[in-house]
Amino acid sequence: MDKIFTKKGVLFGFLLVAFIIVFEIILASLSLPAWPAFMVMIFFFVVHEDLRQTPHILIGGLTGIVCVVLIEDFMHLLGPSVGMEAAKLAFIGLFVYAIVLLKDAIPYVFNSYAFMFFLVSAIARPSATVSPFVWMAVELVVGVIFILGILGINRIVSAILTEEK
C-alpha cells in the first residue's frame, strides 16, 4: 500500500482536486465552458507533463476548434452542389488527410490534439450555449493557467516534501 498511497501522490492529488474545483466554480460563475481547458490538462498529463509538448497541445487544440467553425462555412459553400453530408465528409476527409500529410512538416498545427479537439468540438457544437470563439479563448488562456497550475502544484509538493526531510 505504501507504493500506491505515497505522500507525493496524496498531496498532489489533494491540491489538484482543489485546483480543479476552484476553476470549475470560477468558469461556471462566468458561464464559460470548462471542457476546453480540461482537455489541455488531460493531454498535458498524457505527455507526462512534458513542457515541450505544450505548443502542440495548445495550437493543435486551437486548430481543431477552428475547424469546427470552418466546416460550417465549407458545408454551406459546397453543400448545395454535393449535399450537406457529402460536404461534411469531404471536409473531415481533407482535415484528417492534412494531419497525416503535414504532421511532420507543421506538427504544432496538424496533430492528434487537433483531431481530438475537432471531434469533441463537433460533438459539443449542437448544444453549445457559447461561441466556438469562446472555446478557443478558454482553451488557450485557461489551458495555459492549468498547465502552470500543474507545474506550481508540483513545486509546492516538492517544497513540502523537501522540508519534511
Secondary structure, 3 states (H helix, E strand, C coil): CCCCCCHHHHHHHHHHHHHHHHHHHHHHHCCCCCHHHHHHHHHHHHCCCCHHHHHHHHHHHHHHHHHHHHHHHHHHHHHHHHCHHHHHHHHHHHHHHHHHHHCCCCCCCCCHHHHHHHHHHHHHHHHCCCCHHHHHHHHHHHHHHHHHHHHHHHHHHHHHHHHHC
